[in-house]
């Protein structure tokens, strides 16, 4: 037993290829022996192709890449016997290479397997018992396979009214990704492409109800081209209703367990929560498509495995009746019918829960489809199954406006464990609770259609007890002028209903709209008042809207939304046309209105550069009302900024819009500086631009220097100059003293000064001089200096000491010679010594003469000699000294 390999292909499975499209030529693995193919696309099956494989298969096929340097890659599905039938995939040519993957035929999914050498070898074996559908492997090639990853986990992580954000698992070795998207079925390479280095991307501009194919390419060679690149892709149906095929979407919870508790485990289980993209169910003799007619995909909940399995999916949905009032469940079920008790049978359950998980309305918002029950439309299939063709079930969710409800679907095997049950389903929004009409204008008959997915009872106000139809649609004549009613009831409970009504009259579309400007960005809301008219001239009072809308906004943009919002690029006059249609546009009405957008670009004029404190006038151009940040409300203001200042104002336009404008004045400073300085009397001041020479006026003097800065601003420098008097020092007149008689004189600076500096190095107020000469002093007082000097002269009578006795005869070293002890003031001298007879015994002109008392070499003791001493002193005067000397 098993499912068709096409039927269990995962909607979000990764598909890899070099040459596109993905599916192409069909290839088979022989039942015995081997064969080879040179390919880069196509599908590989067992020997029986899309039919069940046979017994005793044992063959293999070698796949060589058709592009040199590329690598074969395969992935897909397999279905068959639970044991004993196997698929093997080897690296390289032949079964002697590395075994990359192998699995039993019931594995379900074959992951992406990539060759590391170029070719791949696929082998399939079966025993002699049970067979199945076999395998279906999609063949592709890649040229830079090493940087891509086998499972890209491509998924949707966020969505909105017109966008989705996709995410995938990246790799540090991938230099770049290329995202490509377009309407479902587009040829890859022709869609919208964008390059990114991120592993997320937001796709915008999506339309409600549109199906899209989305690809993410691993641009491993970083050439910006998708050719030869490994990729992941999926098909996405954009809806603001329930995204039933996205198990990873917020508010989607998948569980699995047993019939006693289907909710015991949380998570998606392959084969039990499955996205279906095509194929037919294997137990319905090919009669039940796995995807409903007109659909893109579906969810299969459950599988054909037994063991009392049970699983669920719960979707959280925010009800907004302004957009939608009806949910449509489309389901098909395959349930084995073992004939157990009602509670033990396989079943498919649908419930609406509140945010707390409590069932809202068990009568009108739940259904329990049980194998073998009396519900109509069940058919017999293979393996003791009953199957239900695709059926629409409508649910009125309008009572729950503004609430978050939970839509829960559960499938159960039979509780005794030996029989399976599963179901296919889709969920979509059914729109508003209203009747649609299939005729208009002057038609004599009108066909009305109620929302799908319900039971119906049609009747007229003229005979309410008479049911005129139980179909979804009814046709009545237009001249009845009666009110037509339709009781729309839940498919499993006629007591759960709502009633729709309309007056049976001719129907014409009546186009009308108003518009409102949003802010001041040229954005307009268009509010559609198009409705139905009985005569095409005046709207009736039903309030029934038209069905289609075609807008032309006069700027090249169009829309089919009911109440669009449009932003114009620039001011101007635009003619807006609305065509409102009914009955598949069999009848249309057109209205045009003119929008005039008055330009509004206020700005401030005035100086942008100013000197500090200078007056400036700022004026706002455009506008009708003004509010400056200074509080003033006039278009012009006077300002005198002292620093660089930005002035802002809110300006009101004639249409009430406001705009904030700014104007910055760069302020250059003026320098009204004041300097205080001091100098000494008679000094010059040559700093800060001043040139004051030999200032003599003592006291505080003020000088002003007008300058101009490099920016043309005034710079006034005021100098407060203190001129300090010079100190007065008086040493007096030169003096003449006799040092020998009067001693050393003192010199006095005369008063207290801050410092003293004498020419002899002393720094006291008074000094005592010991010699003649010129003495000077430098004194300071309050930083100013003064100097004086005095000459000291020595004037004393010339005096000379001459010894009168010497003891030369003893020769003991003491007083042995006759000499002058002091010759300091002698300039020249001449001495003559005579004996008592007047005979000259010694003479000398040497100031340092020394006579030892000898006469002709002999000392005569106790002898008296006479001397005459002629001296010229250092002042030039001559002196004569006479005396005697005794030689002992």
C-alpha positions in Angstrom: 0.0 0.0 0.0 1.1 3.6 -0.5 0.5 7.0 -2.0 1.4 8.2 -5.5 4.8 9.7 -5.5 3.4 12.8 -7.1 0.7 13.1 -4.4 3.1 13.3 -1.4 5.5 15.8 -2.8 6.1 18.4 -0.1 4.9 21.9 -1.0 8.0 23.4 0.6 10.4 20.7 -0.6 13.5 22.0 -2.2 13.9 21.7 -5.9 17.3 22.1 -7.5 18.2 22.5 -11.2 20.5 24.1 -13.7 18.3 24.0 -16.8 14.7 25.0 -16.3 11.9 24.1 -16.1 12.3 21.6 -13.3 10.2 18.8 -14.9 11.0 17.6 -18.4 11.8 14.3 -20.0 10.8 11.0 -18.2 13.5 8.4 -17.6 13.3 4.9 -16.0 15.6 2.6 -14.1 15.4 -0.9 -15.8 13.9 -3.8 -13.9 17.2 -5.6 -14.4 20.6 -4.8 -15.8 21.6 -1.2 -16.2 21.3 1.8 -18.5 22.7 5.3 -18.6 21.5 8.8 -19.4 23.2 12.1 -20.1 20.8 14.7 -18.6 20.5 17.8 -16.5 16.7 17.8 -16.2 13.8 15.5 -16.2 12.2 12.9 -13.9 13.5 9.4 -13.1 11.0 6.6 -12.3 11.2 2.8 -11.8 10.7 0.5 -14.8 6.9 0.9 -14.7 7.0 4.7 -14.8 4.0 6.2 -13.1 2.3 2.8 -12.5 3.0 0.5 -9.7 6.4 -1.3 -9.9 6.6 -5.1 -10.3 8.2 -7.9 -8.3 11.9 -9.0 -8.5 13.3 -5.7 -9.7 17.1 -5.3 -9.5 18.5 -2.8 -12.0 20.3 0.6 -12.0 20.7 3.6 -14.1 23.8 5.9 -14.4 23.0 9.6 -14.7 25.8 11.7 -16.4 25.6 15.5 -16.4 24.9 16.9 -19.9 27.0 20.0 -19.1 30.7 19.5 -18.6 32.0 20.2 -15.1 28.5 20.0 -13.5 27.2 17.5 -10.9 24.0 15.4 -10.9 21.5 16.1 -8.1 18.3 14.2 -7.4 15.4 14.5 -4.9 11.8 13.4 -4.8 9.4 10.9 -3.3 9.1 7.1 -2.9 6.1 4.9 -2.0 5.8 1.2 -1.7 6.2 -1.8 0.6 7.1 -1.1 4.2 9.9 -3.6 4.0 11.9 -5.5 1.4 11.8 -3.0 -1.5 14.8 -0.5 -1.5 16.2 2.5 -3.4 20.0 3.0 -3.5 21.9 6.1 -4.7 25.7 5.9 -5.3 28.3 8.5 -6.1 29.8 8.1 -9.5 29.2 5.7 -12.3 28.2 2.2 -11.2 27.3 0.6 -7.8 30.9 0.5 -6.7 30.9 4.1 -5.7 30.1 5.6 -2.3 26.6 4.9 -1.1 25.1 8.4 -0.6 21.6 7.4 0.4 19.4 4.3 0.7 15.9 3.8 2.0 13.0 1.4 2.1 10.2 2.1 -0.4 7.8 3.4 2.3 10.3 6.2 3.2 8.1 8.8 1.6 10.7 11.5 0.9 14.0 11.2 -0.9 16.2 14.0 0.3 18.4 16.0 -2.0 21.4 13.9 -3.0 24.3 15.4 -4.9 27.2 13.8 -6.7 30.7 14.8 -5.7 32.3 13.4 -8.9 29.7 14.3 -11.6 27.5 11.3 -12.2 25.1 9.5 -9.9 23.9 5.9 -10.0 20.3 5.0 -8.9 19.4 1.4 -8.1 16.0 -0.1 -7.2 15.2 -3.6 -5.9 12.0 -5.3 -5.0 11.1 -8.7 -3.6 8.3 -11.0 -4.7 5.4 -9.8 -2.6 3.7 -6.4 -2.2 4.4 -3.6 -4.7 3.6 0.1 -4.7 3.8 3.3 -6.7 7.6 3.3 -6.7 9.8 6.4 -6.8 9.8 9.8 -8.6 13.2 11.6 -8.6 13.6 15.1 -10.0 16.9 15.4 -11.9 19.0 18.5 -11.9 22.6 19.7 -12.3 24.6 22.3 -10.5 28.0 23.8 -11.4 29.0 25.1 -8.0 27.4 22.7 -5.6 29.9 22.9 -2.8 28.8 26.2 -1.4 25.1 25.4 -1.3 23.5 23.4 1.4 21.2 20.4 1.1 18.4 21.8 3.1 17.9 25.5 2.7 14.8 25.6 5.1 13.2 28.1 2.8 10.2 29.5 4.7 8.0 32.6 5.4 8.8 34.4 8.6 6.5 37.4 8.2 3.7 38.6 6.0 1.3 41.5 5.6 -1.3 43.0 3.3 1.0 43.1 0.3 4.3 41.5 1.4 6.0 38.5 2.7 9.4 38.1 4.3 11.2 34.9 3.4 14.2 33.3 5.1 16.5 30.5 4.3 19.6 28.8 5.8 22.7 30.3 4.4 26.4 29.4 4.3 29.5 31.4 4.8 30.8 30.1 1.6 28.0 31.5 -0.5 29.1 35.0 -1.8 25.6 36.0 -3.0 22.0 35.0 -3.3 19.5 35.7 -6.1 15.8 35.9 -5.2 13.4 35.5 -8.1 9.7 35.6 -8.0 6.7 35.9 -10.3 3.2 34.6 -10.9 2.9 30.9 -10.5 4.0 29.0 -13.6 6.4 31.7 -14.8 9.5 30.6 -16.6 12.5 30.9 -14.3 14.8 33.6 -15.6 11.9 35.8 -16.6 10.7 36.8 -13.1 11.6 39.7 -10.9 15.2 39.2 -9.6 17.2 40.8 -6.8 20.6 40.0 -5.5 21.4 40.0 -1.7 24.0 38.8 0.7 21.4 38.5 3.5 19.5 35.3 4.2 16.2 37.1 4.4 14.3 39.2 1.9 11.0 41.0 1.8 8.9 40.7 -1.3 6.4 43.6 -1.7 3.6 44.4 -4.1 1.8 41.1 -3.7 -1.9 40.9 -4.6 -4.6 39.2 -2.6 -5.4 35.7 -4.0 -2.5 35.6 -6.4 -0.2 32.5 -6.5 3.5 33.1 -6.8 6.5 30.9 -7.5 9.5 32.0 -5.4 13.1 30.9 -6.0 16.3 31.5 -4.0 19.5 30.7 -6.0 22.9 30.1 -4.4 25.1 32.2 -6.6 28.2 30.3 -5.7 30.3 31.6 -8.7 29.1 35.1 -7.9 28.4 35.9 -11.5 25.0 37.4 -11.0 23.4 34.8 -13.2 21.0 32.0 -12.1 22.3 29.7 -14.8 23.7 26.5 -13.2 23.0 27.7 -9.7 21.6 25.5 -7.0 18.3 26.8 -5.7 15.4 26.3 -3.4 11.8 27.2 -4.3 8.2 27.0 -3.3 4.8 28.2 -4.6 3.0 30.7 -2.4 -0.6 31.8 -2.4 -0.9 35.3 -1.0 -3.9 35.8 1.2 -4.8 37.9 4.1 -7.0 35.1 5.2 -5.5 31.9 6.8 -2.3 30.8 5.1 -3.1 27.1 5.7 -0.1 25.8 3.8 2.5 27.6 5.9 3.1 25.4 9.0 5.8 27.9 10.2 3.5 30.9 10.2 2.7 32.6 13.5 -0.4 31.1 15.2 -0.1 27.7 13.5 0.3 24.7 15.8 0.8 21.2 14.6 0.4 18.2 17.0 0.5 14.4 16.8 -0.3 11.6 19.1 -2.8 8.7 19.3 -6.6 8.5 19.1 -6.7 8.9 22.9 -4.8 12.2 22.7 -3.9 13.8 19.3 -2.4 16.8 21.1 0.3 15.0 23.2 3.2 16.1 21.0 3.8 19.4 19.2 5.6 19.6 15.9 5.3 18.8 12.2 5.7 15.1 11.3 6.5 14.3 7.7 3.8 12.2 6.2 1.3 13.2 8.9 1.3 17.0 8.2 1.8 17.1 4.4 1.5 19.8 1.8 0.1 18.4 -1.4 0.7 20.0 -4.8 -1.0 17.5 -7.2 -1.7 13.9 -8.0 -4.7 11.7 -7.1 -5.4 9.7 -4.0 -4.3 6.0 -4.4 -7.4 4.6 -2.6 -10.0 6.3 -4.9 -9.1 4.6 -8.2 -7.6 7.9 -9.3 -11.0 9.8 -8.9 -10.0 12.0 -6.0 -7.5 14.8 -6.8 -5.3 15.6 -3.9 -5.7 19.3 -4.6 -9.3 20.7 -5.1 -10.3 21.9 -8.6 -8.8 25.4 -9.2 -6.5 25.1 -6.2 -2.8 25.3 -6.0 -2.2 23.1 -3.0 -3.8 21.4 0.0 -2.9 19.9 3.3 -3.1 16.2 3.9 -3.7 15.6 7.6 -2.9 12.0 8.5 -1.7 9.1 6.3 -2.4 5.5 5.4 -0.3 4.1 8.3 -2.2 2.3 11.1 -1.6 2.2 14.8 -4.3 4.4 16.3 -2.5 7.5 15.0 -4.1 11.0 15.3 -2.9 14.4 14.4 -4.1 18.0 14.3 -3.5 21.5 12.9 -4.8 24.6 14.6 -4.8 28.1 13.0 -5.2 31.4 14.8 -7.3 33.8 12.8 -8.2 37.5 13.6 -11.8 38.1 12.5 -12.4 41.4 10.7 -15.8 41.5 9.3 -15.0 44.7 7.4 -13.0 42.4 5.1 -14.5 38.9 5.6 -17.4 37.3 7.3 -17.2 33.7 6.1 -14.6 31.0 6.3 -14.7 28.2 3.6 -13.4 24.8 4.5 -12.8 22.7 1.5 -12.2 19.1 2.5 -12.0 15.6 1.1 -11.6 12.5 3.4 -10.4 9.0 3.0 -11.5 6.8 5.9 -11.3 3.0 6.2 -14.7 1.7 7.4 -14.0 -1.3 9.7 -17.6 -1.2 11.1 -16.5 -0.3 14.6 -18.8 1.6 17.0 -19.3 5.3 16.2 -16.7 6.5 18.7 -14.1 4.0 17.4 -14.4 4.7 13.7 -11.8 6.8 11.7 -12.9 10.4 11.6 -12.1 14.0 10.6 -13.2 16.7 13.0 -13.5 20.5 12.4 -13.9 23.0 15.3 -13.9 26.7 16.0 -12.3 27.6 19.4 -11.9 30.9 21.2 -8.5 32.3 22.3 -8.6 30.2 25.4 -9.0 27.0 23.4 -12.7 26.5 24.3 -15.1 25.5 21.6 -17.2 28.5 20.7 -20.4 27.0 19.2 -20.5 23.1 19.1 -23.7 23.3 17.1 -22.9 25.8 14.4 -19.1 25.9 14.3 -18.0 22.3 14.4 -18.4 19.1 12.3 -17.5 15.5 12.9 -17.1 13.5 9.7 -17.1 9.8 10.7 -16.5 6.8 8.4 -19.8 5.0 7.6 -22.1 7.8 8.9 -25.1 9.1 7.1 -23.5 12.2 5.6 -24.2 12.3 1.9 -21.7 11.9 -0.9 -19.4 9.2 0.4 -18.1 6.7 -2.1 -16.4 3.4 -1.9 -12.7 3.0 -2.5 -10.0 0.3 -2.3 -8.8 -1.3 0.9 -12.3 -1.0 2.6 -12.2 2.8 2.4 -14.9 5.3 2.1 -13.9 8.6 0.5 -15.6 12.0 0.3 -15.1 14.1 -2.8 -14.1 17.7 -2.3 -16.9 19.5 -0.4 -17.3 23.1 0.6 -18.3 23.9 4.2 -19.0 27.6 5.0 -18.7 29.0 8.5 -20.2 32.3 9.5 -17.6 34.0 11.7 -19.2 37.4 11.7 -20.4 37.1 15.4 -16.7 37.1 16.4 -15.6 40.4 14.9 -12.4 41.7 16.6 -11.7 38.3 18.2 -8.8 35.9 17.7 -10.4 32.5 17.0 -8.7 29.1 16.4 -9.6 26.9 13.5 -8.8 23.3 14.6 -8.7 20.2 12.3 -8.1 16.7 13.7 -7.9 13.3 12.0 -8.2 9.9 13.8 -7.4 6.3 12.8 -9.7 3.8 14.4 -8.9 3.4 18.1 -8.5 -0.4 17.9 -5.3 0.5 15.8 -5.8 -1.5 12.6 -7.4 1.0 10.3 -6.4 4.4 9.1 -8.1 7.7 8.3 -6.9 10.9 6.7 -8.3 14.0 5.1 -7.3 16.7 2.6 -8.4 20.3 3.2 -7.9 23.9 2.3 -9.0 27.0 4.2 -9.9 30.3 2.6 -12.0 33.4 3.2 -15.5 33.5 1.6 -15.9 37.2 1.7 -19.0 39.1 2.8 -22.4 37.7 3.6 -24.1 39.0 0.4 -25.9 37.8 -2.7 -24.1 38.0 -6.0 -26.2 38.6 -9.1 -25.6 37.1 -12.6 -27.7 39.5 -14.6 -28.2 43.3 -14.8 -29.7 46.0 -16.9 -32.9 45.3 -18.7 -32.8 41.5 -18.2 -36.2 39.9 -17.6 -34.7 37.4 -15.2 -32.1 37.7 -12.5 -30.0 34.9 -11.1 -28.8 35.4 -7.5 -26.1 33.3 -5.8 -25.4 32.9 -2.1 -22.0 32.3 -0.5 -20.7 28.9 -1.2 -20.3 26.2 1.5 -23.8 26.2 3.0 -27.3 24.7 2.7 -29.8 27.1 1.2 -33.6 27.9 1.3 -34.8 30.5 -1.2 -38.3 32.2 -0.8 -40.1 35.4 -1.7 -41.8 37.9 0.5 -45.0 37.2 -1.3 -45.2 33.6 -0.1 -42.6 33.0 2.7 -43.6 29.4 3.3 -42.9 28.3 -0.3 -39.4 27.2 -0.9 -38.5 28.1 -4.5 -35.0 26.6 -4.4 -32.4 24.8 -2.2 -29.5 25.4 -4.6 -26.7 27.9 -4.2 -28.2 30.0 -7.0 -31.8 30.9 -8.0 -33.3 32.7 -11.0 -36.4 34.9 -10.6 -38.3 37.4 -12.8 -37.5 41.0 -12.5 -41.1 42.3 -12.6 -42.2 40.7 -9.3 -41.0 43.7 -7.3 -40.9 41.3 -4.2 -38.1 40.8 -1.7 -36.1 37.7 -2.3 -34.8 35.9 0.9 -32.2 33.2 1.3 -31.7 31.3 4.5 -28.0 30.3 4.5 -27.5 27.4 7.0 -24.5 25.4 8.3 -24.1 22.3 6.2 -24.6 19.9 9.2 -27.2 21.9 11.1 -30.1 23.8 9.4 -30.7 25.7 12.6 -27.4 27.5 12.3 -28.2 30.1 9.7 -28.2 33.7 8.6 -30.6 35.3 6.1 -29.8 37.4 3.0 -32.3 39.4 1.1 -32.6 41.7 -1.9 -35.5 43.4 -3.8 -36.1 41.8 -7.1 -35.8 44.8 -9.4 -33.7 45.7 -12.4 -30.1 46.3 -11.4 -27.8 48.9 -12.7 -24.4 49.9 -11.3 -24.2 53.5 -10.0 -20.6 54.7 -9.7 -19.7 57.3 -7.1 -16.8 58.1 -4.9 -15.3 60.8 -2.7 -11.7 61.4 -1.8 -9.8 62.7 1.2 -6.3 64.0 1.3 -4.0 62.4 3.9 -1.6 64.9 5.3 0.5 67.0 2.8 2.3 64.2 0.9 -0.1 64.2 -2.1 -1.7 61.0 -0.7 -5.4 60.5 -1.2 -7.9 58.0 0.2 -10.6 57.2 -2.3 -13.9 56.1 -0.6 -16.1 54.2 -2.9 -19.8 54.8 -2.7 -20.7 52.9 -5.9 -23.9 51.0 -5.4 -26.9 49.5 -7.2 -29.5 51.6 -9.0 -33.0 50.5 -10.1 -32.9 52.8 -13.1 -29.2 53.6 -13.7 -29.8 57.2 -12.7 -30.5 57.3 -9.0 -29.0 54.9 -6.4 -31.5 52.7 -4.6 -31.5 52.5 -0.8 -30.2 49.0 -0.5 -26.6 50.0 0.1 -25.5 47.0 -1.9 -22.1 47.7 -3.4 -21.0 47.0 -6.9 -18.8 44.1 -7.7 -15.8 45.3 -9.7 -14.0 48.6 -9.8 -11.5 50.0 -12.3 -9.7 53.1 -11.2 -7.6 55.5 -13.4 -6.0 58.2 -11.3 -4.9 60.4 -14.2 -1.2 59.9 -13.4 -0.7 56.6 -15.2 -1.6 54.5 -12.2 -4.6 52.2 -12.0 -6.2 50.0 -9.4 -9.0 47.4 -9.0 -9.3 47.9 -5.2 -12.6 49.0 -3.7 -11.2 51.8 -1.7 -7.6 52.5 -2.9 -5.1 54.9 -1.6 -2.8 56.7 -4.1 0.1 59.0 -3.7 0.8 61.5 -6.5 4.3 62.5 -7.3 3.7 66.2 -7.7 1.1 68.9 -7.6 -1.2 69.3 -10.6 -4.7 68.7 -11.9 -5.7 65.1 -12.3 -8.8 63.5 -13.7 -9.8 60.4 -11.7 -12.1 57.9 -13.5 -14.0 55.1 -11.7 -15.7 52.4 -13.7 -18.0 50.3 -11.4 -19.3 47.0 -12.7 -21.7 44.3 -11.7 -22.5 40.8 -13.0 -19.0 40.0 -14.3 -18.9 43.5 -15.8 -22.0 42.9 -18.0 -23.1 46.3 -16.8 -20.8 49.2 -15.9 -21.1 52.8 -14.9 -18.4 55.5 -15.1 -17.8 58.7 -13.1 -15.0 61.2 -13.4 -13.9 63.8 -10.9 -11.0 66.3 -10.9 -8.4 66.6 -8.2 -6.4 69.8 -8.1 -3.3 69.5 -5.9 -2.1 73.0 -5.2 1.7 73.2 -4.9 2.8 73.9 -1.3 6.5 74.3 -0.8 7.0 77.1 1.7 10.5 78.4 2.5 12.1 81.2 4.4 14.1 83.9 2.7 16.7 86.1 4.6 20.3 86.3 5.3 22.1 83.1 6.0 25.2 84.8 7.4 25.3 87.6 10.0 27.5 89.3 12.5 26.8 88.8 16.2 23.8 90.9 17.3 23.1 92.2 13.9 19.4 92.7 12.9 18.0 90.3 10.2 14.6 90.0 8.6 13.2 86.5 7.9 10.2 86.1 5.6 8.1 83.0 4.9 7.1 82.5 1.2 3.8 80.8 0.7 1.1 79.8 3.2 -1.8 81.5 4.9 -1.0 81.2 8.6 2.3 81.1 10.4 3.7 80.1 13.8 7.4 80.8 14.4 9.3 79.0 17.1 9.8 82.5 18.6 6.0 82.7 19.1 5.4 85.3 16.4 2.6 84.7 13.9 3.5 87.1 11.1 5.1 86.1 7.8 8.2 88.2 8.5 10.1 88.6 11.8 13.2 90.5 12.9 15.9 88.5 14.6 19.3 89.5 16.0 21.0 86.2 16.9 24.1 86.2 18.9 25.1 82.6 18.0 24.4 80.4 15.0 20.6 79.8 15.2 18.1 77.7 13.3 14.6 79.3 13.1 11.6 77.1 12.4 8.0 77.9 11.6 4.9 75.9 11.0 3.2 77.1 7.9 -0.5 76.4 7.1 -1.5 75.9 3.5 -4.8 77.1 2.0 -6.1 73.5 2.2 -5.3 73.2 5.9 -2.1 71.2 5.4 0.9 72.3 7.5 4.6 72.2 6.8 7.5 72.9 9.0 10.3 75.0 7.5 13.7 76.0 8.8 16.2 78.7 8.2 19.7 78.8 9.7 21.7 81.9 10.2 25.4 81.4 10.6 26.6 84.0 13.1 30.1 85.3 13.1 31.2 86.8 16.4 32.0 90.5 17.0 34.8 91.1 19.4 34.2 93.9 22.0 37.1 92.7 24.1 38.7 94.5 27.0 42.3 94.1 27.9 43.9 95.2 31.2 47.7 95.5 31.2 50.4 97.4 33.0 53.8 98.9 32.1 56.3 101.1 33.8 56.7 104.7 33.0 58.5 105.3 29.8 58.0 101.8 28.5 56.1 101.0 25.2 53.0 98.7 24.8 53.2 96.8 21.5 50.8 93.9 22.0 47.2 93.0 20.8 47.5 95.4 17.8 48.5 98.4 19.8 51.7 100.5 19.2 52.1 102.8 22.2 55.6 104.3 22.4 57.3 105.6 25.5 54.2 106.1 27.6 55.0 108.7 30.3 51.6 109.4 31.9 51.5 107.7 35.2 48.1 106.1 36.3 45.3 104.2 34.5 45.1 105.1 30.8 42.4 103.9 28.3 43.1 103.3 24.6 40.6 102.0 22.0 41.6 100.0 18.9 38.8 99.5 16.2 39.3 96.4 14.0 37.4 94.3 11.5 37.3 90.4 11.5 37.9 88.3 8.4 34.1 88.0 8.1 33.6 91.8 8.1 32.3 92.0 11.7 33.4 94.8 14.2 36.1 94.0 16.6 36.7 96.7 19.2 39.6 96.2 21.6 39.7 98.4 24.7 43.0 98.6 26.5 43.1 99.7 30.2 46.8 100.4 30.6 48.2 101.1 34.1 51.4 103.1 33.8 53.3 102.6 37.1 55.8 105.3 38.2 59.5 104.4 38.2 61.1 104.0 41.7 63.6 106.8 42.8 66.9 105.6 44.2 69.5 108.2 45.4 73.0 107.1 46.5 74.1 110.6 46.8 77.2 112.4 45.6 80.6 110.7 45.2 82.4 110.5 48.5 86.1 110.7 49.6 87.3 109.1 52.8 90.4 107.9 54.5 89.9 104.2 55.0 92.8 104.0 57.4 91.5 106.6 59.6 87.7 106.6 59.1 87.2 102.9 58.4 84.9 101.3 55.7 81.9 103.5 54.8 78.3 102.3 54.2 76.2 102.9 51.1 72.4 103.1 51.6 69.7 102.8 48.8 67.6 105.1 50.8 64.2 103.4 51.2 62.5 100.0 51.0 62.3 98.6 47.5 61.1 95.1 46.3 64.6 94.0 45.2 68.2 95.4 45.4 71.1 94.4 43.1 74.5 96.0 43.8 77.3 95.9 41.4 79.4 94.0 43.9 76.7 91.2 43.9 75.0 92.0 47.2 71.2 92.3 47.3 70.6 94.2 50.6 69.5 97.7 51.1 72.9 98.8 52.6 76.4 97.6 51.9 79.8 98.4 53.5 82.5 99.2 51.0 86.1 98.2 51.6 87.7 99.8 48.6 87.5 102.7 46.4 85.6 102.5 43.1 82.3 103.1 41.3 79.4 101.4 43.1 76.0 101.0 41.3 72.6 99.7 42.4 69.5 98.4 40.5 66.3 98.5 42.5 62.7 97.3 41.6 59.4 98.4 42.9 56.1 97.0 41.6 57.9 95.6 38.7 59.6 98.9 37.7 63.3 99.5 37.9 65.7 102.4 38.8 69.5 102.7 38.9 72.0 104.9 40.6 75.7 104.9 41.2 78.3 106.5 43.5 82.1 106.7 43.4 84.0 106.2 46.6 87.5 107.8 46.9 90.2 107.1 49.5 92.2 110.2 50.6 94.6 109.9 53.6 98.0 111.5 54.5 100.9 109.3 53.3 102.3 107.4 56.4 105.1 104.9 56.5 106.3 102.5 59.2 110.1 102.0 59.2 111.6 99.5 61.7 114.5 100.8 63.9 116.1 97.6 65.1 117.1 94.3 63.7 118.7 91.2 65.3 120.7 90.1 62.3 123.6 88.8 64.4 121.6 86.2 66.1 120.3 84.9 62.8 117.4 83.0 64.4 115.0 83.8 61.6 113.1 86.4 63.5 113.7 90.1 62.7 116.9 89.2 60.8 116.3 91.9 58.0 115.7 95.5 57.6 112.7 96.1 55.2 109.5 97.9 54.8 106.6 95.8 56.0 104.0 97.8 53.9 104.7 99.0 50.4 101.1 99.2 49.3 100.9 102.9 48.5 104.4 103.2 47.3 104.9 103.8 43.7 108.7 104.3 43.7 111.4 104.4 46.4 115.2 104.8 46.9 117.0 104.0 50.2 120.5 104.9 51.4 122.1 103.5 54.6 125.2 105.2 56.2 127.5 104.3 59.0 128.3 106.7 61.7 131.1 108.2 59.7 128.8 108.9 56.8 130.1 106.1 54.8 127.3 104.6 52.4 126.9 100.9 53.4 123.6 99.9 51.5 121.4 101.3 48.9 118.4 100.0 46.8 115.5 101.1 44.6 113.5 97.9 45.1 110.4 98.4 47.1 110.9 95.0 48.5 114.5 95.5 49.5 115.9 93.4 52.4 119.2 94.4 54.3 120.7 91.8 56.5 122.9 94.3 58.5 126.2 93.3 56.9 128.9 95.8 55.9 131.3 94.2 53.5 129.9 90.9 54.4 130.5 91.3 58.2 127.9 92.0 60.8 129.1 94.4 63.5 126.7 93.9 66.5 125.4 96.8 68.5 126.1 99.3 65.7 123.8 102.2 64.8 123.3 103.2 61.1 121.5 106.1 59.6 119.2 105.9 56.5 117.6 108.2 54.0 114.4 107.0 52.2 113.1 108.7 49.1 109.5 107.7 48.1 107.0 108.6 45.4 103.5 107.6 46.6 100.8 106.2 44.4 99.2 109.6 44.3 102.5 110.9 42.7 103.7 112.8 45.7 107.3 112.7 46.9 108.2 111.9 50.5 111.7 111.8 52.3 112.1 109.9 55.5 115.3 109.9 57.7 116.1 107.9 60.7 118.5 105.3 62.2 118.5 101.6 62.6 120.4 99.6 65.2 121.9 96.2 64.3 122.1 94.0 67.4 
